[in-house]
Amino acid sequence: MGQLKEEDENPMSDELLLSADEIRDAAKRLGETLAAYQSSLTERPVFPTLDRNFIRRILDEPLPENGKPWTELFDEFHNEIVPNSTQIAHPRYLAYVLASPHGLSPFADALVAALNQGCSLWELSPVANAVELKVLSWFRELFGMPQEGTGYLTSGGSMANLTALAAARDWALGGRARAEGLQGDRPPLVLYTSEEVHTSVNKAACLLGLGSNCVRSIPTDDAFRIRVDLLKSAIEQDRQAGLLPFCIVGSAGTVTTGAIDPIATLAELCKQEDLWLHIDGAYGAFAVLTERLAPAMREAGLAHSLALDPHKLLFNSLEAGCVLFRNSDSARNTFGFASSYLAKSEDPDLVNFSEYGPELSRNFKALKVWWALRAFGRAAYADTIDRLLDLSQYMAAKIEPEPVLELAAPVTLTAVCFRVHALDDAQQDRLLRRFVDSGVGHLGPARIADRTWLRACMTNLRTRKQDIDQVLETIVCLAEDFD
Ligand SMILES: Cc1ncc(COP(=O)(O)O)c(C=O)c1O
């Protein structure tokens, strides 16, 4: 820290800033809060017993005219915010696809806030720009995507899907897209995906003006992968009806069961039919880092666009999503706008990210992703994801022989869906509520083959076999006493 300059010749007078001593004090409190949080995690209920008085106090507090000592806010965080939070980092938090963050995330996030780079124009974020470009280039390399392509870190997978599909729509509309949007005189565009796709794809189609009637949700096979035979017939039928098929969205890990669509086949079909291929790899695509899933996941690199979520299987804190484009022109055609009030100069090495996506104010979220990849290395990531894949198989193997429980689907990634045999759908929901309220662990719901299931997802760095055992024992116990 010898290079840090003492400021104090000219002490800060602004009421919204902290002095150098206060910064040190705040940093110490931050470190202590983080360490205490980590060491107390397993003693806490995963889902809190909410202190309604505290919630009420927050909701009822009038806007303060005058401040209070900021040190009290750290105490409040430790004493009241933490105990009233869902402990996402707890080893038995297994719901949805919400990862426990790697250890450098909180520090990178703090430094990002301090530098506050504007990651839209390279002039407002020169090094951050290089870091984001590097991260995107590593991601392209992982999937064998051409390095001439581009990309963009987003807030998450939903935004990545929306960004990609906006470019896909404009690619299909051609040169008149900017001027006419969907108002031109042409047949309706149609998008194809499976029934198992994440709703952010349906949401994107609606936001982009395509309308849900123009989304074909193709049924899946026994392993929840899109049925290519039905997909082909749907495209043919739509062409015969005078509609304009333009895009197929495949999944590299469906949200519910982790199924991986036959991506190479979809890519071939897109080539034959002149369609855009988008792959939603938000949940699973980073399993490309493991030997066992690399062959399937690398196929995602055949797409025109690929959505990824570094805040899932790369264990970054929220928010860090990503979209990769095979061809940078397709992104620029949609997002490149000139404006008189932005100094958009060209640079030989750096880019203006505002031309590759919808947002202008963007933070330096690449820092935590870059730091973690460099601090821990690819091998540690591969080992971690491998361990979580093994843990998922372990859970499935424990469920299969258990007479009270039933497994829903083959386990491809880290999602394990199961239910209690004897209970109906409404009871399954109630059982899930009771389990969550018990504080022992957290699972999510799933709807598969028209039935309700419980879903565990291994995206937590701290989960061990004994945690899985405890979750299943608690579920069995609750099921036995169910009324
Ligand atoms: C397959 C898939 N796609 C997209 C998303 C949406 O990602 P985000 O929550 O980062 O917006 C998810 C979230 O779980 C997902 O599993």
The ligand as an SDF file (V2000), in Angstrom:
LIG
                    3D

 16 16  0  0  0  0  0  0  0  0999 V2000
  -31.1430  -21.2610  -19.0720 C   0  0  0  0  0  0  0  0  0  0  0  0
  -31.2950  -19.8930  -18.4890 C   0  0  0  0  0  0  0  0  0  0  0  0
  -31.3980  -18.8320  -19.3030 N   0  0  0  0  0  0  0  0  0  0  0  0
  -31.5470  -17.5840  -18.8460 C   0  0  0  0  0  0  0  0  0  0  0  0
  -31.6010  -17.3470  -17.4970 C   0  0  0  0  0  0  0  0  0  0  0  0
  -31.7790  -15.9380  -17.0140 C   0  0  0  0  0  0  0  0  0  0  0  0
  -30.5770  -15.4920  -16.4800 O   0  0  0  0  0  0  0  0  0  0  0  0
  -30.5220  -14.2390  -15.4750 P   0  0  0  0  0  0  0  0  0  0  0  0
  -31.2490  -14.7050  -14.2430 O   0  0  0  0  0  0  0  0  0  0  0  0
  -29.0620  -14.0520  -15.2630 O   0  0  0  0  0  0  0  0  0  0  0  0
  -31.1900  -13.1090  -16.1350 O   0  0  0  0  0  0  0  0  0  0  0  0
  -31.5120  -18.4140  -16.6030 C   0  0  0  0  0  0  0  0  0  0  0  0
  -31.6090  -18.1920  -15.1530 C   0  0  0  0  0  0  0  0  0  0  0  0
  -31.5820  -19.0830  -14.3560 O   0  0  0  0  0  0  0  0  0  0  0  0
  -31.3360  -19.7120  -17.1040 C   0  0  0  0  0  0  0  0  0  0  0  0
  -31.2250  -20.7720  -16.3030 O   0  0  0  0  0  0  0  0  0  0  0  0
  1  2  1  0
  2  3  1  0
  2 15  2  0
  3  4  2  0
  4  5  1  0
  5  6  1  0
  5 12  2  0
  6  7  1  0
  7  8  1  0
  8  9  2  0
  8 10  1  0
  8 11  1  0
 12 13  1  0
 12 15  1  0
 13 14  2  0
 15 16  1  0
M  END
$$$$
